[in-house]
Amino acid sequence: MSGITRDEVAHLAKLARLDLTDDELDRYSAQIDQILDAVAKVAEVADKDVAATSHPVVMENVFRDDVVTPGLSAQEALAMAPAREGDRFRVPRILDEE
Amino acid sequence: MSADVLRMSAASLAAALAGKQITAEEVTRVFLERIRDVDPQIHAFLRIDEEGALATAREVDRRRDGGENLPRLAGVPVAVKDVMTTVGMPTTVGSAILDGWEPPYDATIVAKLRDNLMPILGKTNMDEFAMGSSTEHSAYGPTRNPWDTDRIPGGSGGGSAAALAALEVPLALGTDTGGSIRQPAAVTGTVGVKPTYGSVSRYGLVALASSLDQAGPCARTVMDAAMLHEVIAGHDPRDSTSLPDPVPDFVGAARRADVGGVRIGIISELTGDGYQAGVMQRFTEAVETYRGLGADIVEVSCPNFSYALAAYYLILPSEASSNLAKFDAMRYGLRVGDDGIATVEQVMARTRDAGFGAEVKRRIMLGTYALSSGYYDEYYGQAQKVRTLVQQDFDAAFEQCDVLISPTCPTTAFRLGEKLEDPLAMYLNDIATIPVNLAGNAALSLPVGLAPEDGLPVGLQIIAPHRQDQRLYNAGAALEAALEDQWDRPFIEGLQ
């Protein structure tokens, strides 16, 4: 087993901004441990001298002409906002109490 | 007439429309009525756009009456997987976090359907954010397999495949990140194509894993898939990973349908142990059919495919955890717990817990783990090396063969609920489709009959090298025609 602990999964959830319930933590800890155990198989190729592939097709840098094209209007961009104030997104407070 | 329309291929419908034997409005109404009749049982659609579809159909009829030369598939209805943005129709990606979200722009491939005057009947159901092989992970309830409504229609594109199998639509779009077009096609007895990576625009697709995602056509015949593929393929300046190549003649390749002298390789790692007996039986018969058609059958080995599933389940969650970071409850989508006291981070975390389903949360955490410092080299770095090895296996195999084949899936459709609490068992269903996404080449699944033990469809996968998608249509159409001769009828006539 990969031996990932419940505390480590709780930390991952915090990093990933997931406010998990205790029930979820119990369930996911066991499942993630099992999955990590299965995928750890990739370590078997460790000593092989192979390059990493991040993209399936080799591509050069892709540029476009630097011309101004129409974008979304403020009204279109805000149309689906969960909360707004005037022409801006309204967000919860950014700073903590302290 | 309406029963005939339902069973007609898209190619025949297009011909009947062009010959004015039927109007686009009549065709569209027949399918809308079918959806009303059967979709309450199947649940292939998340929403129907009756008005929009009929407006397009009437435009086709008006312009055709005016003597205009229209695109080949003008007036042939189509359905769109809910991962593609559509103006005027909500796009949820099967997730509660995007419930009711109306995107401000069309995906490029949706715009192409509109340019080709194809009535869009609606949006099809899918596993949430395309994570799953059963469509059970949709926040809006599962889709059922028309062959047996206690069984899954595959996933993530189970909605598009089930809609085709239930005769609700003649054509549909899907996306394939690890098999989400091909596996649903296999288990519903339909045809699905995953094009070469980059050959169809990803602009306006809600990204799952950007280096693996590819949109493609879903249909009931190989020719129909070729026709739809030609509509959606091609370079898009809005997708910088899209290939600049001209679109090959897929329809011509499907028409040629000749495998005389074509070298077909059976991938030995993707047969045998772990594959259902009836799946292997139909696959072996199809190989014999190919031999009878004059193809050279060879066996090839791709030893590194045994690492492909493991590499995929590191690369995919890693990319997905990054892509899904944008669902932060600030600019669009669900927002939960914004009580004026909670901080922005608390609101994000509450929203994401409430808005994402179990499989999405599992994969986000897996990806976060695989990308975290200290584990990066061990997991993500190693997985990327496997990706190179899988590509090298394909390169070596294609030195001996023109196309490769395997069963599309190890089993026929499993039962709803059977693998829901066992993610690893669910993942194994994609063992034969995943290597193609890692390497970025093209593949097609077509039905090769029913497994004797359960009477459910079996799919055969054909794989072509990068940018050689036309080989899929040639080899696929040849097998399809030969099997129809053997069965004395097209496969789709088995559909109810």
Contacts between the chains, C-beta under 8 A, distances in Angstrom:
chain1	res1	chain2	res2	distance
A	4	B	369	7.4
A	9	B	365	6.5
A	12	B	365	4.6
A	12	B	368	5.0
A	12	B	369	5.5
A	12	B	372	7.8
A	13	B	361	8.0
A	13	B	365	6.2
A	14	B	349	7.7
A	15	B	368	5.4
A	15	B	372	7.5
A	16	B	321	6.5
A	16	B	352	7.6
A	16	B	364	4.9
A	16	B	365	5.8
A	16	B	368	4.7
A	17	B	328	7.4
A	17	B	345	6.7
A	17	B	348	4.5
A	17	B	349	4.5
A	17	B	352	5.4
A	18	B	349	6.1
A	18	B	352	5.2
A	18	B	353	5.2
A	18	B	356	7.3
A	18	B	361	5.7
A	18	B	364	6.7
A	18	B	365	7.1
A	19	B	346	7.4
A	19	B	349	3.8
A	19	B	350	4.9
A	19	B	352	7.3
A	19	B	353	4.2
A	20	B	353	6.0
A	20	B	361	7.3
A	21	B	353	7.6
A	24	B	353	7.7
A	24	B	358	7.9
A	24	B	361	7.3
A	27	B	358	7.9
A	28	B	358	7.9
A	28	B	361	6.8
A	28	B	362	5.9
A	28	B	365	6.5
A	31	B	362	6.1
A	31	B	423	5.9
A	32	B	362	6.5
A	32	B	365	6.1
A	32	B	366	6.1
A	32	B	369	7.4
A	34	B	423	7.9
A	34	B	424	6.2
A	35	B	313	6.7
A	35	B	362	7.6
A	35	B	366	6.3
A	35	B	423	6.3
A	35	B	424	6.2
A	36	B	366	7.4
A	36	B	369	7.3
A	38	B	310	6.4
A	38	B	313	7.5
A	38	B	424	5.8
A	39	B	310	4.3
A	39	B	311	7.8
A	39	B	313	5.0
A	39	B	314	5.3
A	39	B	379	7.1
A	39	B	383	7.8
A	40	B	310	7.5
A	40	B	379	7.9
A	41	B	307	6.1
A	41	B	310	4.3
A	42	B	307	5.9
A	42	B	310	5.0
A	42	B	311	5.4
A	42	B	314	6.5
A	42	B	379	6.9
A	42	B	382	4.0
A	42	B	383	5.2
A	42	B	385	7.6
A	42	B	386	5.4
A	43	B	378	6.4
A	43	B	382	5.8
A	44	B	307	7.1
A	45	B	304	7.8
A	45	B	307	6.4
A	45	B	382	6.3
A	45	B	385	5.5
A	45	B	386	5.9
A	45	B	389	6.6
A	46	B	382	6.4
A	48	B	385	6.8
A	48	B	389	7.4
A	50	B	385	4.6
A	50	B	388	4.9
A	50	B	389	6.0
A	51	B	385	7.5
A	51	B	388	5.6
A	52	B	381	6.2
A	52	B	384	3.6
A	52	B	385	5.6
A	52	B	387	7.4
A	52	B	388	6.6
A	53	B	384	5.6
A	53	B	385	7.8
A	53	B	387	4.1
A	53	B	388	4.5
A	53	B	391	6.4
A	54	B	211	6.4
A	54	B	384	5.9
A	54	B	387	8.0
A	55	B	211	5.3
A	55	B	241	7.6
A	56	B	197	4.5
A	56	B	198	7.8
A	56	B	211	6.3
A	56	B	212	7.7
A	56	B	387	7.9
A	56	B	391	7.6
A	56	B	437	7.8
A	56	B	438	7.2
A	56	B	439	6.1
A	56	B	440	2.5
A	56	B	441	8.0
A	57	B	196	7.8
A	57	B	197	5.5
A	57	B	198	5.2
A	57	B	241	7.5
A	57	B	243	7.0
A	57	B	440	5.4
A	57	B	466	6.7
A	59	B	198	7.8
A	59	B	241	6.7
A	62	B	240	4.1
A	62	B	241	7.8
A	64	B	237	6.1
A	64	B	240	8.0
A	72	B	104	5.6
A	72	B	105	7.7
A	76	B	104	4.6
A	77	B	104	7.2
A	77	B	331	7.7
A	79	B	102	7.3
A	79	B	104	6.7
A	80	B	101	5.7
A	80	B	102	6.3
A	80	B	104	7.8
A	80	B	331	7.7
A	80	B	332	4.1
A	80	B	333	7.4
A	81	B	331	6.1
A	81	B	332	6.5
A	82	B	329	6.2
A	82	B	330	7.5
A	82	B	332	7.3
A	82	B	333	7.0
A	82	B	334	7.2
A	82	B	335	3.6
A	82	B	338	7.5
A	83	B	335	6.8
A	83	B	338	6.9
A	89	B	330	6.0
A	89	B	331	5.6
A	91	B	330	5.3
A	91	B	344	5.7
A	92	B	338	5.2
A	92	B	340	7.9
A	92	B	342	5.8
A	92	B	343	6.1
A	92	B	344	4.5
A	92	B	346	7.6
A	92	B	347	4.6
A	93	B	343	5.8
A	93	B	344	6.7
A	94	B	343	7.2
A	94	B	344	5.4
A	95	B	343	7.5
A	96	B	343	5.9
